[in-house]
Amino acid sequence: MVQGCTSDAGKSALVTALCRWLHRRGVRVAPFKPQNMALNSAVSIDGGEIGRAQAVQAQACGLPPHSDMNPVLLKPNSDTGAQVIIQGRVLGNMHALEYHAYKTTARAAVFDSYRRLAAAYDCVIVEGAGSPAEINLRAGDIANMGFAEAADCPVILIADIDRGGVFAHLVGTLELLSDTERARVCGFVINRFRGDLSLLQSGLDWLEARTGKPVLGVLPYLHGLELAAEDALPRVKENHRPGQLRVIVPALPRIANHTDFDALRLHPAVDFRFVAPNEIPPAADFIILPGSKSVRADLAWLRAQGWDAALQKHLRYGGKLLGICGGFQMLGNQIHDPAGLEGAPGSSDGFGWLDFETTLAPEKQLRTVRGTLADGVTAVVGYEIHAGVSSGAALAAPLCVFDGIADGAISADDQIRGTYVHGIFDTPAAADALLAWAGLVAGTASPDIAALHDAAIDRLADAVEAHLDTAALLNMLER
């Protein structure tokens, strides 16, 4: 099991790397994360919903993602509440205290899934969540040491040196564990190191002497590594050059599946930006309204931020507008939530640019899709994760068709489009067509994001082989 001193210490990346390293050695390996809190999710082969990071780790293992790989997924819809998904299926919304009490029940699902994976594969690489030293969350823990103790698995502790204070992170985390938990830690990995390793050696020697634990290795900072993010918006350097297609996306408070835009961030002819809260929306050729975990709340936020007027101006000057999933629902006339699935029960007026309305329903639509754009030629591959059911005249002019089923809408003047499909830019042909519609001059092909992600996974596995004590790792797996 890989546990981290902090969030974003590199747990997901190290699990991904270990999975690909073992897979390349011919080991039948599977990833597992008992509990994940993230708004980036994926559809599993059994029709469930799991964290995006576990889908990437499954790819590293050469496996389709399965709901057993992430049996508890929490999708925050407020500062104190989240939608709870158990073994791929929505259980309902819970406040933090309510879920804390529910964890004893969630624990049964966690070990049910873990036992199935452990029986089916040679080994399972487990990812923790946050930090095991979160004292207030130790009671009933199923995400870190609570799981490791019950499953009796060795633990690697990883820390991010790029944040600073790496020795304090490692020693402090270890000190806050119980005696049995501390004994379970088999070694440390230091992540994202830049510079001459010899300058770090005295610190590594001190750490081993101070803790009695080995440093299993120091992973370098891998510049330009492109891997689907677990949740946080990617930390990217903006690169504005004249002549590029200007594309902007509002960074909604509850933005979901922002990985939809990875292919645009990496496109050499696209000037892509997430627009931060309280930032005046800049002039753009193409605006995309992204998915949202709480569509009505994020719609109200957009209006409070002045996006209503900004979008009107954008359209008035001929700009193109696309809505994806929740963003698509915002383009319609109304959004109804009679059961209070995403907040207080009620209805909200949409922007009204497409003639349809949406009612949120308890049963989520979860499926992978293959088909074409409305031209019947351009291939599209993606996935749907939404609770809304839409109806109205605008849907008679769909954007996509999957197995004879229409999806999305195109306005009469073809200035506005919408779709329920996530990952629509991941298919290069579909991305090329949509960007051409938005005004990109032909000449630069869209990147193959799947190939880029797979190459990134191989880079991670190469780093494990080059910089970690692989003999020690294999000994841990044989315990």
C-alpha positions in Angstrom: 0.0 0.0 0.0 1.2 3.5 -0.9 0.4 6.2 1.6 1.3 9.9 1.4 2.3 12.5 3.8 0.0 15.0 2.1 -2.6 15.1 -0.6 -0.9 15.3 -4.1 2.3 13.8 -2.7 2.4 11.4 -5.6 0.4 8.4 -4.3 -1.6 8.0 -7.5 1.5 8.3 -9.7 3.5 5.8 -7.7 0.7 3.2 -7.7 0.4 3.8 -11.5 4.1 3.3 -11.9 4.2 0.2 -9.8 1.3 -1.3 -11.7 2.9 -0.8 -15.1 6.3 -2.0 -13.8 4.8 -5.2 -12.5 2.6 -5.6 -15.6 5.7 -5.4 -17.8 7.3 -8.2 -15.7 4.3 -10.4 -16.5 2.7 -10.1 -13.0 -1.1 -10.1 -12.9 -1.6 -6.9 -10.9 -4.6 -4.8 -10.1 -5.0 -1.3 -8.5 -7.2 -0.6 -5.5 -8.2 2.5 -3.6 -10.6 1.8 -0.7 -12.0 5.4 -0.5 -11.5 8.2 -3.0 -12.8 11.8 -2.9 -12.8 13.3 -6.3 -15.0 14.9 -9.0 -13.0 13.4 -11.8 -14.6 10.0 -12.4 -14.7 7.2 -15.0 -17.2 4.6 -16.1 -16.2 1.0 -15.3 -16.6 -2.0 -17.4 -19.4 -3.2 -15.1 -21.4 0.0 -15.6 -20.3 1.7 -12.4 -18.5 4.9 -11.5 -15.0 5.1 -10.0 -12.2 7.6 -9.5 -10.3 8.7 -12.6 -7.0 7.8 -11.0 -8.1 4.1 -10.7 -9.1 4.0 -14.3 -5.6 5.2 -15.2 -4.0 2.6 -12.9 -6.2 -0.1 -14.6 -4.8 1.1 -17.9 -1.3 0.6 -16.4 -2.2 -3.0 -15.6 -3.6 -3.6 -19.1 -7.1 -4.0 -17.5 -10.5 -2.4 -18.1 -11.5 -0.3 -15.0 -13.8 -2.2 -12.6 -15.9 -0.8 -9.7 -14.1 -3.1 -7.3 -10.9 -1.0 -7.9 -12.5 1.9 -6.0 -15.4 0.7 -3.9 -16.1 4.0 -2.1 -16.1 7.2 -4.2 -17.1 10.5 -2.6 -18.1 13.4 -4.9 -18.2 16.6 -3.0 -21.3 18.8 -3.6 -20.6 21.3 -0.8 -18.0 22.1 1.8 -19.7 19.7 4.2 -21.4 17.1 2.0 -20.9 14.7 -0.8 -22.6 12.2 -3.0 -21.6 8.7 -1.8 -21.0 6.0 -4.4 -20.6 2.4 -3.2 -19.2 -0.2 -5.6 -20.0 2.0 -8.5 -23.6 2.8 -7.6 -25.0 6.0 -6.0 -26.1 5.5 -2.5 -27.2 9.1 -1.9 -25.9 12.4 -0.4 -24.5 12.6 3.1 -23.1 15.3 5.3 -19.6 14.7 6.7 -20.8 13.6 10.1 -23.4 11.3 8.6 -20.8 9.6 6.4 -18.4 9.3 9.3 -21.1 7.2 11.1 -21.7 5.2 7.9 -18.1 4.2 7.5 -18.6 0.9 9.4 -21.0 -0.1 6.7 -18.8 1.2 3.9 -16.0 -0.9 5.4 -17.9 -4.1 4.4 -18.1 -3.0 0.8 -14.4 -2.1 0.8 -13.3 -5.5 2.0 -15.8 -7.3 -0.2 -14.2 -5.7 -3.3 -10.7 -6.2 -2.0 -11.1 -9.9 -1.4 -12.4 -10.3 -5.0 -9.4 -8.5 -6.4 -6.9 -10.4 -4.2 -8.4 -13.7 -5.3 -8.3 -12.8 -9.0 -4.8 -11.3 -9.2 -1.2 -12.1 -8.2 -1.0 -8.9 -6.3 -2.9 -5.7 -5.5 -1.3 -2.3 -5.2 -3.4 -0.2 -2.9 -3.5 3.7 -2.8 -4.2 5.6 0.4 -6.1 8.9 0.6 -4.8 12.1 2.0 -2.5 11.3 4.9 -2.5 8.6 7.5 -1.7 11.2 10.2 -5.1 12.9 10.1 -5.8 12.3 13.7 -9.4 13.4 13.6 -10.2 10.8 11.0 -8.6 7.8 12.5 -11.7 6.3 14.2 -13.2 3.9 11.7 -10.6 4.7 9.1 -10.9 2.7 5.9 -8.7 4.8 3.7 -5.2 4.5 5.2 -3.8 2.6 8.2 -7.2 1.3 9.2 -7.3 -0.6 5.9 -3.6 -1.6 6.0 -3.9 -3.0 9.5 -7.0 -5.0 8.7 -5.6 -6.3 5.3 -2.1 -6.8 6.8 -0.2 -5.2 4.0 3.1 -3.5 4.0 3.1 0.3 3.5 5.4 2.7 1.5 5.3 6.3 2.6 5.8 8.9 -0.1 6.5 12.6 0.3 6.8 15.5 -2.2 10.2 17.3 -1.9 9.0 19.9 -4.3 6.7 21.3 -1.6 9.6 21.8 0.8 9.9 20.3 4.3 10.2 16.7 3.1 12.0 15.4 6.2 9.5 17.0 8.5 6.7 15.5 6.5 8.1 12.0 6.7 9.3 12.0 10.3 6.2 13.9 11.5 3.9 11.5 9.8 5.7 8.5 11.2 5.6 10.0 14.8 1.9 10.4 14.6 1.2 6.7 13.9 0.6 4.0 16.4 3.4 1.5 17.2 1.9 -1.2 15.0 1.2 1.2 12.2 4.8 2.6 12.4 6.1 -1.0 12.2 4.0 -1.6 9.0 5.9 1.2 7.1 8.6 -0.6 5.2 10.3 2.4 3.6 10.1 5.9 2.2 10.0 7.3 -1.4 10.8 10.9 -2.0 9.1 12.3 -5.1 9.7 15.2 -7.5 13.4 15.8 -6.8 15.3 18.3 -8.9 19.0 18.7 -8.8 22.1 16.8 -7.8 21.2 13.8 -5.7 24.6 14.0 -3.9 23.4 17.2 -2.2 20.5 15.2 -0.7 22.5 12.2 0.5 23.3 13.5 4.0 19.6 14.1 4.6 18.7 10.6 3.4 21.4 9.1 5.7 20.0 11.2 8.6 16.4 10.1 7.8 17.3 6.4 7.8 19.3 6.7 11.1 16.5 8.7 12.7 13.7 6.4 11.8 15.3 3.0 11.2 13.4 2.9 7.9 15.1 2.6 4.5 14.8 5.2 1.7 13.6 3.1 -1.2 14.6 5.7 -3.7 14.2 9.3 -4.9 12.0 9.9 -8.0 13.0 12.8 -10.2 10.7 15.6 -11.2 9.4 14.3 -14.6 8.9 17.4 -16.6 6.1 17.4 -19.2 4.5 14.3 -17.7 0.9 14.1 -18.9 -1.3 12.0 -16.8 -5.0 12.4 -16.2 -5.4 14.3 -12.9 -7.2 12.7 -10.0 -9.1 15.8 -9.1 -7.3 19.2 -8.8 -7.1 21.4 -11.8 -3.8 20.8 -13.6 -0.9 23.2 -12.8 -0.1 24.4 -16.2 2.0 27.2 -17.6 0.0 29.3 -19.9 1.5 29.9 -23.3 -0.2 32.7 -25.3 1.0 33.1 -28.9 -0.7 35.2 -31.6 -2.6 33.2 -34.2 -3.7 30.4 -31.8 -7.4 29.6 -31.3 -8.3 31.1 -27.9 -10.3 28.7 -25.8 -11.5 29.4 -22.3 -13.3 27.3 -19.6 -14.7 28.7 -16.4 -13.2 27.0 -13.3 -16.5 26.2 -11.7 -16.4 25.6 -7.9 -17.7 22.0 -8.5 -16.2 21.4 -11.9 -16.4 17.7 -12.9 -14.2 15.8 -15.2 -11.9 18.6 -16.2 -9.8 15.9 -17.9 -12.2 16.6 -20.8 -9.8 19.5 -21.7 -6.4 17.7 -21.5 -6.3 17.4 -25.3 -7.0 21.1 -25.7 -4.3 22.1 -23.1 -1.8 20.1 -25.1 -2.8 21.2 -28.6 0.0 23.2 -30.2 -2.4 25.5 -32.0 -4.8 26.2 -29.1 -4.4 28.9 -26.5 -6.2 27.2 -23.6 -7.1 28.8 -20.2 -9.2 27.9 -17.2 -10.7 31.2 -16.0 -10.3 31.5 -12.2 -13.0 32.9 -9.8 -13.2 36.7 -9.8 -11.2 36.9 -13.0 -12.8 38.9 -15.8 -13.4 36.4 -18.7 -10.9 37.4 -21.5 -11.8 37.6 -25.2 -12.0 34.2 -26.8 -12.9 32.4 -30.0 -14.4 29.4 -28.2 -16.0 29.1 -24.7 -16.8 25.7 -23.2 -19.0 25.3 -20.2 -17.7 22.2 -18.4 -19.4 19.4 -16.4 -20.5 20.1 -12.8 -21.4 18.1 -9.7 -24.0 20.7 -8.7 -25.3 22.2 -11.9 -27.8 24.7 -10.4 -25.4 26.0 -7.8 -22.6 26.4 -10.4 -25.1 28.1 -12.8 -25.9 30.6 -10.0 -22.1 31.1 -9.4 -21.6 31.8 -13.1 -24.2 34.5 -13.0 -22.8 36.0 -9.9 -19.4 36.1 -11.5 -20.7 38.0 -14.5 -20.5 35.2 -17.0 -24.1 35.8 -18.2 -23.1 39.1 -19.8 -19.7 37.8 -20.9 -21.4 34.9 -22.8 -23.9 37.2 -24.4 -21.1 39.5 -25.6 -19.1 36.4 -26.9 -22.1 35.2 -28.9 -22.9 38.7 -30.2 -19.4 38.9 -31.7 -19.7 35.5 -33.3 -17.8 33.4 -30.8 -18.7 29.7 -30.5 -20.1 28.1 -27.4 -20.1 24.4 -26.3 -21.6 22.9 -23.2 -20.5 19.5 -21.9 -22.8 17.5 -19.5 -23.8 20.0 -16.8 -22.6 22.8 -19.0 -25.0 21.4 -21.7 -27.9 21.5 -19.2 -27.1 25.1 -18.5 -27.7 26.0 -22.1 -31.3 24.9 -22.0 -34.4 26.7 -20.6 -34.7 25.1 -17.2 -33.1 22.7 -14.8 -35.4 20.9 -12.4 -34.3 19.1 -9.2 -37.5 18.1 -7.6 -35.9 15.5 -5.3 -33.0 17.7 -4.2 -30.3 15.4 -5.6 -27.7 18.2 -5.9 -29.0 20.7 -3.4 -32.2 22.2 -2.2 -35.2 21.0 -4.3 -36.4 23.4 -6.9 -35.8 24.7 -10.4 -33.4 27.2 -12.0 -33.7 29.1 -15.3 -30.9 28.1 -17.7 -29.4 30.4 -20.2 -32.2 29.6 -22.7 -30.1 29.4 -25.8 -31.2 25.9 -26.7 -34.9 24.9 -26.5 -35.0 22.0 -24.0 -35.2 21.5 -20.2 -33.6 19.0 -17.9 -35.0 17.1 -14.8 -32.5 15.5 -12.5 -33.4 11.8 -11.7 -32.0 9.5 -9.0 -30.7 6.9 -11.5 -27.4 8.0 -13.1 -26.7 7.4 -16.7 -23.4 5.6 -16.8 -22.1 4.2 -20.1 -19.2 4.3 -22.5 -20.3 5.4 -26.0 -19.0 5.0 -29.6 -20.5 6.6 -32.6 -20.1 9.7 -34.8 -20.7 13.4 -34.9 -24.0 14.3 -36.6 -22.2 14.2 -39.9 -22.3 10.4 -39.6 -18.6 10.1 -40.5 -16.5 11.7 -37.7 -15.7 9.1 -35.0 -16.4 9.9 -31.3 -15.6 7.8 -28.3 -16.5 8.9 -24.8 -18.5 8.3 -21.7 -21.6 9.6 -20.0 -22.0 10.3 -16.2 -25.1 12.3 -15.5 -28.3 12.3 -13.6 -30.2 14.6 -15.9 -32.9 13.6 -18.4 -33.4 16.2 -21.1 -36.3 16.8 -23.5 -37.3 19.5 -25.9 -37.3 20.7 -29.5 -33.6 21.5 -29.6 -32.7 17.8 -29.3 -34.1 17.1 -32.7 -30.8 18.5 -34.1 -28.2 16.4 -32.2 -24.5 16.8 -32.0 -23.7 13.1 -31.9 -25.3 9.7 -32.6 -24.4 6.6 -30.6 -25.8 3.2 -31.7 -28.7 5.1 -33.3 -29.4 7.2 -30.2 -29.1 11.0 -30.6 -27.1 13.0 -28.1 -26.8 16.7 -27.5 -28.0 19.6 -29.7 -26.9 22.2 -32.3 -28.5 25.6 -32.5 -30.2 26.7 -35.7 -27.4 29.1 -36.5 -24.8 26.5 -35.5 -23.1 28.9 -33.1 -24.0 26.9 -30.0 -23.6 23.1 -29.4 -24.0 20.8 -26.5 -23.4 17.2 -25.5 -23.6 14.8 -22.6 -20.4 13.1 -23.6 -17.2 13.5 -21.6 -13.9 12.9 -23.4 -15.2 14.2 -26.7 -11.9 15.9 -27.5 -9.9 12.7 -26.7 -10.8 11.3 -30.1 -8.5 13.3 -32.5 -10.9 13.3 -35.4 -13.7 14.6 -33.2 -11.4 17.2 -31.7 -10.2 18.3 -35.2 -13.8 18.7 -36.4 -15.0 20.7 -33.3 -12.0 23.0 -33.3 -12.5 23.6 -37.1 -16.1 24.6 -36.3 -14.7 26.9 -33.6 -12.4 28.6 -36.1 -9.1 26.8 -36.0 -7.4 26.9 -39.4 -6.7 23.4 -40.6 -3.1 22.2 -40.5 -2.3 21.0 -37.0 -3.7 17.7 -35.9 -5.1 17.2 -32.4 -3.0 15.1 -30.0 -3.8 11.5 -29.3 -4.4 11.9 -25.6 -4.7 8.1 -25.0 -1.3 7.5 -26.5 0.2 10.4 -24.5 -1.2 9.0 -21.3 0.2 5.6 -22.0 3.6 7.0 -22.8 3.5 8.9 -19.5 2.7 5.6 -17.6 5.7 4.0 -19.3 7.9 7.0 -18.1 6.7 6.4 -14.6 7.5 2.7 -14.7 10.9 3.5 -16.2 11.5 5.9 -13.2 10.7 3.1 -10.8 13.2 0.8 -12.5 15.9 3.4 -12.6 15.5 5.1 -9.2 13.9 2.7 -6.7 15.2 -0.4 -4.9 13.2 -2.9 -7.0 14.6 -5.9 -5.1 13.2 -4.4 -1.9 9.8 -3.8 -3.6 9.7 -7.4 -4.8 10.5 -8.6 -1.2 7.5 -6.6 0.1 5.2 -8.2 -2.4 6.3 -11.7 -1.4 5.6 -11.1 2.3 
